[in-house]
Amino acid sequence: MPKLTLSMIVKNEEKYLEECLLSVSNIADEIVIVDTGSTDSTKDIARKFNAAIYDFEWIDDFSAARNFALAKSNGDWILYLDADERLSSSSHNEIRNIIKHDQNIGVFCNVVSRDKHNKKPSVIRYSRLFKNSENIKFEGSIHEQIVFSLKKNNYKLIESKIIIDHLGYDVPQEQMKAKAERNLKLLLADYNREKTDYVIFQIAQTYGVLNQYDNAIKYFDEIIERKESPALFKSHAWRFKAAIEFHYKRNNNAYNYAMNAEQEDDTDPVLMSLLSKIFLRRGEYIKACNYTITAIENNRSSTSKEFKLNIEESKIFLVGLEAAIAANDKHHIEKFTKELLVVAAKGNGDNNIEVLLKFVGDKRIGKHQLDKIVLPEYKSVLQRLIDSLPDNNHKLDYLLVMLQKFPDDNDVAFSLGSTYMNMENYPEAANYFEVCIKGNYDQPSTYFYLISIYYSLNDDKKLRRIFEIAEKRYVTSPEIMNKLMLIKQKLSL
């Protein structure tokens, strides 16, 4: 039977190392640990597992340390992990079957990152298992990669269902920031030595992690402008720019950038999910539903790529469900509801989705049940469902529950204003529309509703104030400005 070596580099990993080594204890024939300067009990833990331990003087180069570990590894196959990772026990048999083959193969594994800040795990595919050869070397002083070397040496790259759980993102934000800043320093040093696509791409990614979006876009633009940059990198660069526009600037560039990204690579589930959100915002609901389906298909695809970020499927389906509700498209509502029920069945007893879908089905749930599902991940769908209710009194009851959970949310305030407007309670409607204006809400109808209310209440002072605010806000929008001018003329203001 071919032998498997676990190859690792470590430093001060006493918190994580033992569980990592336990996760491979029944499958690794050899454990090679290269220590780059630990001052805690890391080496003592490694000795408990009969690991071969080597010291390596740290020279700000992860690939150098990885390649030193490879040189000490004697197995026919290499599995490499970080200390904050665990090999899933469900993956052992698949690994045993793969390493029976005497072929030059690199295997993409699913690295599942647990992130308490974003609440949900993400999955990225990396080549972590490969046939050992003296010709295979890691590249890059930071974010070291093996896949480039595998390709150069004509290795066959295959997909797998191997799962590696990563705990490294499940740390305080301060630690995440410190790690990103360390990585950025090394990446910029690499950039000054040689401006490769991979280094430029990783610098942009790291600035994104640090929320320095202007710097991130600067380097993503460099990727876009380089003729030699891979389509995969260009697509990701366009997608990042589209996401920034969509979430923070809210203008039409998000659509244009996303279309450019799709031209470069139409197999990215994150991009397809973003496009479904973009079309939802544009009011093109059927297109949003169709992109939801494409996002799921891409998410489940086994196509081999240098990297691929997978999304939790409930996030994708919830966007599609919202679009289907907005379009009153019963076919897609039924389809996405069924898919979400499958997701819920895998949710370890969490019945939040079932309660949400009951609301979708008959729109009759008690306020105590609604209170259970007023969660950030369901907020948009709930808003859409409540807005579609025909009975204003029921709508008002539900919106007031939403307001308790999301007191600063302009969408909720706008819905409350609209509901009170329908109930001809104009003073209350005005109160909520004013909240929207104070919150800088980008919904022109807010101003038109207030103009109508203050005109009906004969409040000239407030009426003139709303015109003044609206004209300042929409001075660059000819269509809205024309409407305001026409109303002004009609009212003889």
Secondary structure, 3 states (H helix, E strand, C coil): CCCEEEEEEECCCCCCHHHHHHHHCCCCCEEEEEECCCCCCHHHHHHHCCCEEEECCCCCCHHHHHHHHHHCCCCCEEEECCCCEEECHHHHHHHHHHCCCCCCEEEEEEEEECCCCCCCCEEEEEEEEEECCCCCCCECCCCCECHHHHHHCCCEEEEEEEEEEECCCCCCHHHHHHHHHHHHHHHHHHHHHCCCHHHHHHHHHHHHHCCCHHHHHHHHHHHHHCCCCCHHHHHHHHHHHHHHHHHHHCCCHHHHHHHHHHHHCCCCHHHHHHHHHHHHHCCCHHHHHHHHHHHHHHHCCCCCCCCCEECCHHHHHHHHHHHHHHHCCHHHHHHHHHHHHHHHHCCCCCCHHHHHHHHHHHCCCCHHHHHHHCCHHHHHHHHHHHHCCCCHHHHHHHHHHHHHHCCCCHHHHHHHHHHHHHCCCHHHHHHHHHHHHHCCCCCCHHHHHHHHHHHHCCCHHHHHHHHHHHHHHCCCCHHHHHHHHHHHHHHCC
